[in-house]
Amino acid sequence: MSKLTPALALRAAINVLRDSAESRKMPSGEPLNDAIVQLHFDAADTLEESLADLRDHE
C-alpha cells in the first residue's frame, strides 16, 4: 500500500469537490443547489491554495 501524504489527501479532496460541483451532484447522487455548488468550488479553491502553500514548505 502506498503512503498517503498530506498533498495527496488534499488533491483527492479537491478532486471530489470539483467533480461534485461540476456534475451538480454529491457522490451519492443527491443533487446540489446553486449555493452548494458555489460552496464546493470555493472550498476547492481554498484547498488548492493550501496545497500550494504546503508544497512551498516541502
C-alpha positions as CSV (number, residue, x, y, z in Angstrom):
1,M,0.0,0.0,0.0
2,S,1.3,3.4,-0.9
3,K,1.8,6.1,1.7
4,L,-0.8,8.8,1.7
5,T,0.8,12.2,2.1
6,P,-1.0,15.4,3.1
7,A,-0.5,16.6,-0.5
8,L,-2.2,13.5,-2.0
9,A,-5.1,13.8,0.6
10,L,-5.6,17.4,-0.4
11,R,-5.6,16.6,-4.1
12,A,-8.1,13.8,-3.6
13,A,-10.4,16.2,-1.6
14,I,-10.1,18.9,-4.2
15,N,-11.0,16.4,-7.0
16,V,-14.1,15.2,-5.2
17,L,-15.2,18.8,-4.5
18,R,-14.7,19.8,-8.1
19,D,-16.3,16.7,-9.6
20,S,-19.4,17.2,-7.3
21,A,-19.7,20.9,-8.2
22,E,-19.3,20.2,-12.0
23,S,-21.8,17.4,-12.0
24,R,-24.1,19.3,-9.6
25,K,-24.4,16.0,-7.6
26,M,-22.9,14.5,-4.5
27,P,-21.1,11.2,-5.0
28,S,-24.3,9.5,-3.6
29,G,-26.3,11.1,-6.4
30,E,-28.0,13.7,-4.3
31,P,-28.5,16.9,-6.4
32,L,-26.8,20.2,-5.3
33,N,-28.4,23.6,-5.5
34,D,-26.6,26.7,-6.8
35,A,-25.4,27.8,-3.4
36,I,-23.9,24.4,-2.5
37,V,-22.2,24.2,-5.9
38,Q,-20.6,27.5,-5.3
39,L,-19.6,26.4,-1.8
40,H,-17.9,23.3,-3.3
41,F,-16.0,25.4,-5.9
42,D,-14.9,27.9,-3.2
43,A,-13.8,25.1,-0.9
44,A,-11.8,23.5,-3.7
45,D,-10.1,26.9,-4.4
46,T,-9.2,27.3,-0.7
47,L,-7.7,23.8,-0.6
48,E,-5.8,24.5,-3.8
49,E,-4.2,27.5,-2.0
50,S,-3.4,25.3,1.0
51,L,-1.8,22.7,-1.3
52,A,0.4,25.3,-2.9
53,D,1.4,26.6,0.5
54,L,2.2,23.0,1.6
55,R,4.4,22.4,-1.5
56,D,6.2,25.7,-0.8
57,H,7.3,24.3,2.6
58,E,8.3,20.8,1.5
